[in-house]
Amino acid sequence: MLTSVAVPLVDGVTPFEFGVLCEVFGLDRADDDVPPIDFRVCGEEPGKPIRTSVGVALVPEHGLSALADADLVAVPALSIRDEYPEALVDAVRHAPTVLSVCSGAFVLGAAGRLDGKRCTTHWRYTDRLAERFPNARVDPDVLFVDEGDVITGAGTAAGIDACLHVIRRELGSAVATTIARRMVVAPQRDGGQRQFTRPVPVRADSLQPTLVWMLERLDTEHSVADLAAHARMSERTFARRFTAETGTTPHRWLTAQRVLRARQLLEDTRLGVEDIARRCGFGTAALLRHHFHASVGVSPKDYRRSFSCA
């Protein structure tokens, strides 16, 4: 159960990633039945301004000692250094659970928390992270990695995905969805950061209309030929463009969206598993159970028992 989150600040912290942590963990959302979280902003000296990366100062209310008994220590992006304050590194080393956003992963690495673990950071820094911490298993293609007591988020907005994942894991899918709605973001994004590693210009022939069309017809079988025809492209061009825009194949993207729809129906309705399977496009309960367990790690029945709001 997540009841307290502590965020350490040092000079060079980036305001956006710090703001993500504040938005997800720090705001009072009792009016939406979100459990309260003791949110602590910490610095080496309480009350002393911390210089950010954009010339704005932040003033922490707590010292680094407030990290000691927090359920989660969440490290925002910050300037990459050769060394970090020893008190910060020590606190991260001993925290029960740690989360990093973007370049905050380098603090986790300095504390030894990435040794032997799969992790990620912004795609621009993945090679640097792997070189500096050779015992870490850096994955450059994902939005976040959950290794139990260590969660690492990729670049900038992927911090939202990582934070909402922690909320979903610790407080349940309904709470994560409520927070996401207040933030006006997707409760869970699919794909990885590979699609962001090089600039992709906005095109008149973007696949967005076809993606929306697919989402509106998840209960329908879609061949690549049918999808290419809808997008008015050749099958080869469509397959290449789809991977470039989504980071995955049409089949995997559809499967992920169908599992996401099944999760929503399991949470919000009392529909039977067979009915949900048909509505999501899996056809049979057996096929739904197969893909659901592969994606979520539990059966639809167990998921409903934990997260049903209906």
Protein Blocks (a to p, Z undefined) as FASTA:
>chain_A
ZZbdcddddehiafklmmmmmmmmmpccklnopacdddddddfbghiacddfkopacddf
bdfklmmmgfbdcdddddddfbdcfklmmmmmmpmbdcdehjlmmmmmmnopmgopacdd
dfklmmmmmmmmmmbccdfkbfbdcehjaccddehjlmmmmmmmmmmmmnojklmmmmmm
mnopafbdgddfklmmpccdddfkbcklmmmmmmmmmmbccdfklmmmmnopafklmmmm
mmmmnopafklmmmmmmmmmmmmmmmmmccdfklmmmmnonopaklmmmmmmmmnopafk
lmmmmmocZZ
